[in-house]
Amino acid sequence: MLRALVTDVDGTITDRRRRISTAAVEAVRTLVDAGIEVVLASGNTVCFMDGLCKMVGTDGTIIGENGGVYRRGFSGTLRIPGDRKVCLAAFEDLNDYFAEKGVQLELYSAQYRFADVAFARNIDVEEARMVIRNRHLPVRLLDTGFAIHLQAFGVNKGTALAELAGEMGLSPAEMMAIGDSENDIEMLEAAGIGVAVRNAPALTRTAADWVAEGTYGDGFVEAVKKYYPDLFSR
């Protein structure tokens, strides 16, 4: 039985312009009202996630910064398995490299982050990955389609899902996960059921147990109705 849903935010319950799907919000509220715990999982900061949870109507259980932080409920202890110092050091290496080519990297919400580093998508992602490999930097680069993130090895949404499940008194097998990007792959693999919306890249769709026909919020709603049919047939 699926007792909890973990969902990505940008590109999964929003469109490509980051406008949230009202149909997805209604579906989330239907689940919450039926006693299904809904976890928002994102590369976004904790403060961003807190506001979103309040507006959408969840209890504040989150996975943030691509698994670098997670928390059970608004009043829970914030867990920080990520290593921000490692990510910042790697960012400085990348910044120096691209500065020599006349490109300035633009940090996102640096003062609000506990675990990872996020910056604008104004560089060639594969070139940045080459720099990380050649310099043996102990980080992973994630391109979400909305921002570029640096995260310490071994930290991702999937590891956070597994750790959070324990705090929730659940097993990962009792959780469903929905996502759209490369930073969702481990989360889809860790959950009992992993679903990708149709706009997800090929690697993410391959990692999923099922791929929705719909894109963005429409795909999210389609998945929720498929796996919780009793809640949406009334």
Order of alpha helices (4+ residues) and beta strands (2+ residues): beta-alpha-beta-alpha-beta-beta-alpha-beta-alpha-beta-beta-alpha-beta-alpha-beta-alpha-beta-alpha
